[in-house]
Amino acid sequence: MPTAMQATQGALAGVVVLDLSRVLAGPYAAQHLADFGATVVKIENPRDPDVARGFPPYLRAGDREFSAYYAQYNRGKRGLALDLATAEGKQTLKDLVVNADVLIENFRPGTMERLGLGYDVLAGINPRLVYTAISGYGHTGSRSRRPAFDNTAQAAGGLWSMNGVSGEQPVRVGVTIGDLSASLYGVIGTLTALRHAEQTGRGQFVDVAQVDSVIALTETAVVDYTVAGRVAAPAGNAHAWVRPYELFPCADGQVFFGGYTDKLWRESCELFGTPEAASDPEIDTMQKRFDEEAYERRVKPLIVSWFAGKGRAELEKLAGDRIPLTAVKTIAEVVDEPETQRREMVVDADYGDLGSLRMFGQPVKLSHTPAVPDRRANEVGEHNEAVLSELAGYSHERIKELRSAGVIAGA
């Protein structure tokens, strides 16, 4: 019979996750597990809680404020404020590990070992523990202990050098793709190891590096270099070799058009009133249209003429289900788009007097055990009593002692 702490629904109901991570690479991984029903305990240092709590924008009510950034990546978690620098704090974590299935941390490699809480120690307490460590360079290699941020991963993983406008200075990807990708690979690794632990009773160490995660997102760049000797460089809105597959201007903005296969090219030529272009011997095959000179001289000007004078909505309606053509939208347009609402990709969480927080939803849709993303995030140490009593078996008196000693703080 699950306790109140574990009484969640979803595919991961009953799975207990200890989340020691901060900011994004790690919290986002744990957030996905929470969305699908895992009991996730956010463990923060009471003297130095997650720095993301100070990131804008904020929900505000009078003198109170709550970071919407923090809320989006820590929704549905339980809060425990625990000082791991103290002997009692270390023992408390060990007592929680006894009944945990997963631990996620994103400290620099060596930090948990210095605290006496490394994988070997915790696995000795609970052999089935899945210990997921997300870091900049990973836990092996000469660079493992270097400090790292998202931009570190974009730079060291090669992605930064590939992104931007041709002939100009490279530009970082506009979101923290190093953090985000490491979190998503962290989820994959965690669930894979959890499956093995459920079958064998043996957990394992899951080592995910931001740099590795970025390298795995560089698409054809690695094989382009190893096979053909080509070094990827910024190409603006164009694909490295697939054509047409880029941004095109229209009357009220831009659209993406990707009719590069022979079938799609024929459909497009017919749709836009130039059916003869589909059989033009200079551009009648996909391989010929991939040729950069032929593309720039013949194909691209033709497409520009198709879209001239037409608006984004008109072009999308015209394309319909026949060809891949999509308006380039602002985030405001995306949030207000009816289809975004139908797909539940913007959800509302109730923060009481602070109001309602609209944030992105869960992109993975399960038919029988759907995610529950519309939940608020924890205050620092909000669930100390419930976590320690139900997951560690502590008495009220023991919890009071820890609070008096400053080992825990908050509720």
Helices and strands as residue ranges (DSSP letters): E 16-19, H 27-35, E 39-44, G 51-54, E 58-61, E 64-67, H 68-73, E 78-82, H 87-97, E 102-105, H 111-114, H 119-125, E 130-135, H 150-156, H 159-162, H 177-200, E 205-209, H 210-215, H 221-228, E 246-250, E 253-257, H 262-271, G 275-279, H 286-290, H 292-294, I 295-299, H 300-307, H 312-319, E 325-327, H 331-336, H 338-342, E 346-350, G 352-354, E 356-360, H 384-390, H 396-404, E 408-409
